[in-house]
Amino acid sequence: MSPAYFGMAMATGIVALAAHHRGMPSVAAALFYLNIAIYGVLWVLTVLRVIHYPRPFFADMIDHLRGPGFFTMVAASSILGSEFVVLTGSYRVGVAFWGVAIVLWIGLTYTIFTAFTVKQEKPSLDKGISGGWLLAVVATQSMAVLSALLAVHLGQPYKLELNFFALSMWLWGGMLYIWMMSLIFYRYTFFRFSPGDLSPPYWINMGAMAISTLAGALLIINAPEAPFLLSILPFLKGFTIFYWATGTWWIPMLLILGLWRHLYKRFPLKYDPLYWGAVFPLGMYTVSTHEMIEALAFDFLDFLPPIFLYAAYIAWSAAFYGFVFDLLRRWQSTRLPVN
C-alpha cells in the first residue's frame, strides 16, 4: 500500500468542492459521501498495515521518495473537514478534522524531516527528491484553508486565533514551497531526466500553488472581520496573485512533459496510486481560481473554472476506472489455480 494512497481522498474531496462551487450539488453530494467511505477504508487499511507490517510502514516514513507521501493523510483530513463545513455546515465535525490534521501534521513533519536530516545513508539529489515532496506544502496549506473556513463561522476569540493560524500556515507553506521548488527545479535542469523520473506527483508542482492561492483568497475574504488581515491586505492580494500565476505557468509545462513522456518516449500509461496526485491539482485549480475571482472581482477569469472542472472530472474518472480495474485484476489473480 502506497503511503500516498490518501491522495485518492484528496482528489475526490476537492472535485466535490469544485462541483459545489460550479452549481452541481448532486455531483458534489455523491462525491462527498463516496469520499467519506474512501477516507474510512484508507484508515482501516493503514491501521492494518501498521499492525501486520510495521517494519516496511516505518521504513517508508523515512524513505526520501516514499516518506513525503504520508502528508496526504494531513491534506485528506483537512479537505474532508472542509467538505463538512462547506457542503453540510457541520462546523463541529470540521473542528474535529482540524484537530486530526494538526496532530498528523506535527507528528509527520518532525518525524520525516528529522529522519531525513540525521540518517547516515542518504540518496543523491537526483535520486532522492521528486514533486511528491511538495505534498508537505499541500498539507500545510490545507490546514490554512480549513482554518480560514472555520474562522468565518466561529465567534471571538476563536475567529481571531483561527485567522492568525491560517495566515501563519499560509506564510510557512509559501516559504516551504520556495525551498523545495528550488531543489526540484535544479534537479529538473541539471541532472539526467528519464521518462520514469516524471512520476505523477510532479503535478503537485502546480497543485501546491493552487491550494496556496485558495488559502490566500479565503484570507482576503476574511479580512473585513480581522483587523490585522485588513492591515496587510495589499500583501495578501499580491501574494495570492503571485501563487496563482506560478501555478498557471506550470500547467503548459507539465502537459508538454507528459506528452514527451508518453508519446515521444512511449512510457506505458497504466494505473498507479500516484496518479491521484495528478487529479488533485486540477480540482484545486478550479476551486482556487473560483475563490480568487470572488475575492478580487476578477470576472474576466470566469471562463477558467468550468474548463478545469471538466478536466478534473475526466482525470478523476480515469483514475477511478484504473483503480477498480486494478482491484479486479488483483482479485482474479488470487483465484487462479496454483499448478
GIBEL-V288749 format. One record per pair of residues at least 12 apart in sequence whose C-alpha atoms are under 7 Angstrom apart, sorted by the first residue. I is the first residue (numbers start at 1). J is the second residue. Records with the same first field share a line. If there is no record, write none. Layout:
I = J ; J
This chain:
3 = 66 ; 69 ; 70
4 = 69 ; 70 ; 72 ; 274
5 = 273
6 = 42 ; 72 ; 73 ; 76
7 = 72 ; 76 ; 276 ; 277
8 = 276
9 = 35 ; 38 ; 39 ; 76
10 = 75 ; 76 ; 79 ; 280
11 = 276 ; 279 ; 280
12 = 31 ; 35
13 = 32 ; 35 ; 79 ; 80 ; 83
14 = 79 ; 280 ; 283 ; 284
15 = 283 ; 312
16 = 28 ; 31 ; 32
17 = 83
18 = 283 ; 286 ; 287 ; 309
61 = 112
62 = 112 ; 115 ; 116
64 = 116 ; 128 ; 129
65 = 128 ; 129 ; 130
67 = 112
68 = 132 ; 133 ; 135 ; 136
69 = 132 ; 135
71 = 135 ; 136 ; 139
72 = 135 ; 139
74 = 101 ; 104 ; 105 ; 139
75 = 138 ; 139 ; 142
77 = 97 ; 101
78 = 97 ; 98 ; 101 ; 142 ; 143 ; 146
79 = 142
81 = 93 ; 94 ; 97 ; 98 ; 146
82 = 94 ; 146
91 = 150
98 = 146
125 = 187
126 = 187 ; 191
129 = 184
130 = 184 ; 202
131 = 184 ; 201 ; 202 ; 204 ; 205
132 = 201 ; 202 ; 204
134 = 177 ; 180 ; 204 ; 205 ; 208
137 = 173 ; 176 ; 177 ; 208
138 = 208 ; 211
140 = 169 ; 173
141 = 169 ; 170 ; 173 ; 211 ; 212 ; 215
144 = 166 ; 167 ; 169 ; 170 ; 215
145 = 166 ; 215
147 = 162 ; 163 ; 166
148 = 162 ; 163 ; 166 ; 218 ; 219
151 = 163
152 = 222
160 = 226
170 = 212 ; 215
195 = 261 ; 265 ; 267
200 = 274 ; 275 ; 277 ; 278
201 = 274 ; 277 ; 278
203 = 254 ; 277 ; 278 ; 281
204 = 277 ; 278 ; 281
206 = 247 ; 250 ; 251 ; 281
207 = 280 ; 281 ; 284 ; 285
209 = 243 ; 244 ; 246 ; 247
210 = 243 ; 244 ; 247 ; 284 ; 285 ; 288
211 = 284 ; 288
212 = 243
213 = 240 ; 243 ; 244 ; 288
214 = 288 ; 291 ; 292
216 = 236 ; 240
217 = 240 ; 291 ; 292 ; 295
220 = 233 ; 236 ; 237 ; 295
221 = 295
271 = 322 ; 323
275 = 319
276 = 319
279 = 312 ; 315 ; 316
282 = 308 ; 311 ; 312
283 = 308 ; 309 ; 312
286 = 305 ; 308 ; 309
289 = 305
290 = 305
